[in-house]
Amino acid sequence: MPMTDTYDNRPIAVFDSGVGGISTLSELTTLMPNESYLYFGDSLHAPYGSRTEEEVRAFTDEHIGRLIEKGAKAVVIACNTATGAAVSYLREKYAGIPIIGMEPAIKPAVEAYPGGRVLVMATPVTLASGKFRALMGTYEKNAEVIPLPCPNLAQMVEAGVLEGEALDAYLAELFLPFRDRPADAVVLGCTHYPFVREAIEKAAGKAEIFDGGSGTAREVQHQLRLHGSLTDRTTAGEVIIDNSDPTEERLRFSEKLLEVGREKCKARMSESS
């Protein structure tokens, strides 16, 4: 039964391998603006997509453990690679705390295009994980689900490359094998990718883009409601952004991405209303 008679004003922790999870933070703060948030990006060790699963699990465990020590009431692993490597382990380790991971939006893409071609853009580690293979196996009987490894794309976003010739050339080469048989849908399987969505849309042609960020935000709200942990604050909550590479430039870039992400969320909500 949902619990509605108790409240919890502690922060929600949001973790990513770098700045990409700010796309999910944007969704969360748009959906639940009165909650407080602790965001931590591990840019010092990014990109996770080129590391081993064991390394990713160790980094994720270390940083999420510290966020829980700071009083987080729930944890969002806003990184598909870290989710695949560590979410099951962390849910067992911290059984009393809701831990919500990211999942590529394959289900809505396949439901929208049954029998169609669905490309899943993600890091090589995400695509090699058992969690992704199980997810793909669930839906590949209903559509042609094609993994599309994107080495270096998250790293480009980390470096601030959100547009321009270098990004367009990289994506054009990535989509070249699908020029003759274009995809019906493209799933963004990394939280960095929504920040270069416009460039991806140009490279992908007429394919519809699917991003799991808004679904993750709704699941976080659902879990907080189930645990009686929604805030009763009536004003905007605090958002603290930190990083393992806490340079002024990095933190300013993170704040800029949050502004950009929120604007995109509001624009999408306006279009759908």
Secondary structure, DSSP 8 states (H G I E B T S, - for coil): ----S----S-EEEEESSSTTHHHHHHHHHH-TTS-EEEEE-GGG--GGGS-HHHHHHHHHHHHHHHHHTT-SEEEE--HHHHHHHHHHHHHHTTTS-EEE----HHHHHHHSTTSEEEEEE-HHHHHSHHHHHHHHHHTTTSEEEEEE-TTHHHHHHTT--SSHHHHHHHHHHHGGGSSS--SEEEE-STTGGGGHHHHHHHHTT-EEEESHHHHHHHHHHHHHHTT------S---EEEEESS--HHHHHHHHHHHHHHHHHHHHHHHHH-
